[in-house]
Amino acid sequence: MSDATTHLLLPYILAAQAQKHVTHNEALRILDGLVQLSVLDRDLTAPPASPADGDRYIVGSGATGDWAGWDLNVALFTDGAWLRLPPRTGWRAWVEDEGLLLVYDGSGWIGTTPDVLQNLALLGLGTTADASNPFSAKLNAALWTARTVAEGGTGDLFYTMNKEAAGGDLGLTLQTGFVTKALVGLFGSDRFRLAVSADGSTFFDGLSVDNATGIVDQPRLPRFMAYTNYDNYVGVGTWTKIAINNTDYNDQSAFDAANNRFVAPADGTYLFGATLLYKVNASTSARMSGRLVLNGTTEIRGSRGEISGAHVSEATALWLQTMVSLTAGDTVELQGNFRAADGYFAADQTSFWGAKIG
């Protein structure tokens, strides 16, 4: 019969043994040191100078002094001396200075954090996951980085998201105060969409890409095509705003037909063009000219043009085109002038157009 237990090596009280309390107390001391094992540290290789009774350590590799030869063993300070407790496979120890749970695998102490997590129903990091959000994380930063070639990876990183059918939704929801402000992804189709919202309920597509052709659409881009529906009379030597009062299209209502001008809805770079068709009043030597004017007073550089030769009524045309940087609220209007004889800017064919390009 052995004189110690199989697993913890606690000494048995033997028959006819004198001083039985010594053996019993020794077993209790070992039990007290090992049950619910919690150590202060696992990196020390020499005993601390002033240990307290009951202090426990996992001895680091290369131990010296009273711990020499005790590498990876549990050292228990009790009754003024160090007691060596050799670990056995399956022992678990909480490391207090690291907040880490270790297990002894027969050759060393290893972390108990699993290498593989499979088929979890809920996972919450810093917060509680629920059925609506089975994976939830409350963080200030997150990092995804590629596994390098040196680590056995490819050096690449792909993040894949998948939906069941084209009619479903797939994408990122960007929120402020849990109110959705932007959507990025495939919503209701396989077209790529970038949509924004002020209130989380009404959304506007800022960008849409046809997945079959790659054609990019900007459905909210300010743009217009406008014209005058009557002959505009202009006298000699007077720059006059042409009454561009009808629109073929007018996205975002950027063109103010009531006041015959474009009003910039946002800061940016805009491209404008115009066509002016001459109509005779009394003389074909009118010398027709045109220009685009900023905020009713400033001629936009590069927008002015003139035809100096003899004019042909309802045939002679002048084309203008320019690009300009505008601030939200700026206005652009089309003006015409005759230098030699009065005349008209013809209905329907005198037009003005523009679009935001940047």
Residue pairs with C-beta under 8 A, 6 or more apart in sequence:
1 12
2 12
3 11
3 12
3 14
4 10
4 11
4 12
5 12
7 88
8 30
8 31
8 34
9 30
10 26
10 27
10 30
10 31
11 23
11 26
11 27
12 23
13 20
13 23
13 24
14 23
17 23
29 78
29 79
29 83
30 83
30 85
32 54
33 54
33 56
33 74
33 76
33 78
33 83
33 85
34 74
34 85
34 91
37 56
37 74
37 91
37 92
37 93
37 94
38 56
38 93
38 94
38 96
39 56
39 57
39 58
39 74
39 93
39 94
39 95
39 96
40 55
40 56
40 57
40 96
40 97
41 57
41 58
41 95
41 96
41 97
42 57
42 58
42 60
42 93
42 95
42 98
42 102
42 109
43 60
44 57
44 59
44 60
45 59
45 60
45 61
45 62
45 63
45 64
45 67
46 63
46 64
46 65
46 67
47 57
47 65
47 66
47 67
47 75
47 77
47 82
48 55
48 57
51 77
52 77
53 77
53 78
53 79
53 80
54 76
54 77
54 78
55 76
55 77
56 74
56 75
56 76
56 77
57 74
57 75
58 72
58 73
58 74
58 75
58 93
58 95
58 102
58 109
59 67
59 70
59 71
59 72
59 73
59 74
59 75
60 71
61 71
61 72
62 71
63 69
63 70
63 71
66 82
67 75
67 82
70 84
72 87
72 104
72 108
72 109
73 84
73 85
73 86
73 87
74 84
74 85
74 86
74 87
74 93
75 82
75 83
75 84
75 85
76 82
76 83
76 84
76 85
77 83
87 104
87 109
88 104
89 104
89 105
89 106
90 103
90 104
91 103
91 104
92 101
92 102
92 103
92 104
92 112
93 101
93 102
93 103
93 104
93 109
94 100
94 101
94 102
95 101
95 102
100 111
101 111
101 112
102 109
102 110
102 111
102 112
103 109
103 110
103 112
104 110
117 123
121 134
122 129
122 130
122 134
122 135
123 129
123 134
123 135
123 136
124 135
124 136
124 137
125 136
125 137
125 138
125 139
126 137
126 138
126 139
127 136
127 137
127 138
128 136
129 135
129 136
130 136
144 157
144 159
145 157
146 153
146 154
146 155
146 156
146 157
147 153
147 154
147 155
147 157
148 155
149 155
161 170
161 171
161 185
162 170
163 169
163 170
163 186
166 189
166 190
167 188
167 189
168 188
169 185
169 186
169 187
169 188
170 185
170 186
170 187
171 183
171 184
171 185
171 186
171 187
171 193
172 183
172 184
172 185
173 180
173 182
173 183
174 180
174 181
174 182
174 183
174 184
175 181
175 200
179 199
179 200
180 197
180 200
181 196
181 197
181 198
181 200
182 194
182 195
182 196
182 197
183 193
183 194
183 195
183 196
183 197
183 203
184 193
184 194
185 192
185 193
186 192
186 193
187 193
187 195
190 211
191 208
191 209
191 210
191 211
192 207
192 208
192 209
192 211
193 205
193 207
193 208
193 209
194 205
194 206
194 207
194 208
195 203
195 204
195 205
195 206
196 203
196 204
196 206
197 203
197 204
204 219
204 220
205 219
205 220
206 218
206 219
206 220
207 216
207 217
207 218
208 216
208 217
208 218
208 219
209 215
209 216
209 217
210 217
219 251
220 251
220 252
221 251
221 252
221 355
221 356
222 251
222 252
222 254
222 264
222 265
222 266
222 270
222 355
222 356
223 249
223 251
223 252
223 254
223 353
223 354
223 355
223 356
224 247
224 249
224 250
224 251
224 254
224 255
224 262
224 353
224 354
224 355
225 247
225 248
225 249
225 250
225 351
225 353
226 244
226 245
226 246
226 247
226 248
226 250
226 255
226 257
226 351
226 352
226 353
227 244
227 246
227 247
227 248
227 348
227 349
227 350
227 351
227 352
228 242
228 243
228 244
228 245
228 246
228 345
228 347
228 348
228 350
228 351
229 245
229 246
229 347
229 348
230 243
230 347
231 279
231 344
231 345
231 346
231 347
232 240
232 242
232 243
232 336
232 344
232 345
232 347
232 350
233 281
233 342
233 343
233 344
234 240
234 242
234 336
234 337
234 338
234 342
234 343
234 344
234 345
235 338
235 342
236 338
236 339
236 340
236 341
236 342
237 337
237 338
237 339
238 337
239 291
239 293
239 335
239 336
239 337
240 335
240 336
240 337
241 260
241 261
241 293
241 296
241 333
241 334
241 335
242 260
242 276
242 333
242 334
242 335
242 336
242 345
242 350
242 352
243 260
244 255
244 257
244 260
244 261
244 333
244 334
244 350
244 351
244 352
245 257
245 258
245 260
246 257
247 255
247 257
250 257
252 265
254 262
254 263
254 264
254 265
254 354
255 261
255 262
255 263
255 354
256 262
256 263
256 331
260 333
260 334
261 296
261 331
261 332
261 333
262 272
262 331
262 332
262 333
262 352
262 354
263 329
263 330
263 331
264 270
264 326
264 327
264 328
264 329
264 330
264 331
264 332
264 356
265 328
266 328
266 356
267 326
267 327
267 328
268 325
268 326
268 356
268 357
268 358
269 323
269 324
269 325
269 326
269 356
269 357
269 358
270 323
270 324
270 325
270 326
270 332
270 354
270 355
270 356
270 357
271 321
271 322
271 323
271 354
271 355
271 357
272 292
272 300
272 303
272 320
272 321
272 322
272 323
272 324
272 332
272 352
272 353
272 354
273 319
273 320
273 321
273 322
273 352
273 353
273 354
274 290
274 292
274 319
274 320
274 321
274 334
274 350
274 351
274 352
274 353
275 317
275 318
275 319
275 320
275 349
275 350
275 351
276 288
276 290
276 317
276 318
276 319
276 320
276 334
276 336
276 345
276 350
277 314
277 316
277 317
277 345
277 346
277 349
277 350
278 286
278 288
278 307
278 311
278 312
278 313
278 314
278 315
278 316
278 317
278 318
278 343
278 344
278 345
278 346
279 313
279 314
279 343
279 344
279 345
279 346
280 286
280 311
280 313
280 343
280 344
281 341
281 342
281 343
281 344
282 341
282 342
283 340
283 341
283 343
284 310
284 311
284 312
284 313
284 341
285 310
285 311
285 340
285 341
286 311
286 338
286 339
286 340
286 341
286 342
286 343
287 306
287 307
287 308
287 311
287 338
287 339
287 340
287 341
288 306
288 307
288 311
288 316
288 318
288 336
288 337
288 338
288 343
289 304
289 305
289 306
289 307
289 318
289 336
289 337
289 338
289 339
290 304
290 305
290 306
290 318
290 320
290 334
290 335
290 336
290 337
291 299
291 300
291 303
291 304
291 305
291 320
291 334
291 335
291 337
292 299
292 300
292 303
292 320
292 322
292 324
292 332
292 333
292 334
292 335
293 299
293 300
293 332
293 333
293 334
293 335
294 300
294 324
294 326
294 330
294 331
294 332
295 330
295 331
296 331
296 333
300 322
300 324
300 332
301 322
302 322
302 323
303 320
303 321
303 322
303 324
304 320
305 318
305 319
305 320
306 318
306 339
307 316
307 318
311 343
314 346
314 349
317 349
320 334
323 357
324 332
326 332
332 354
334 352
336 345
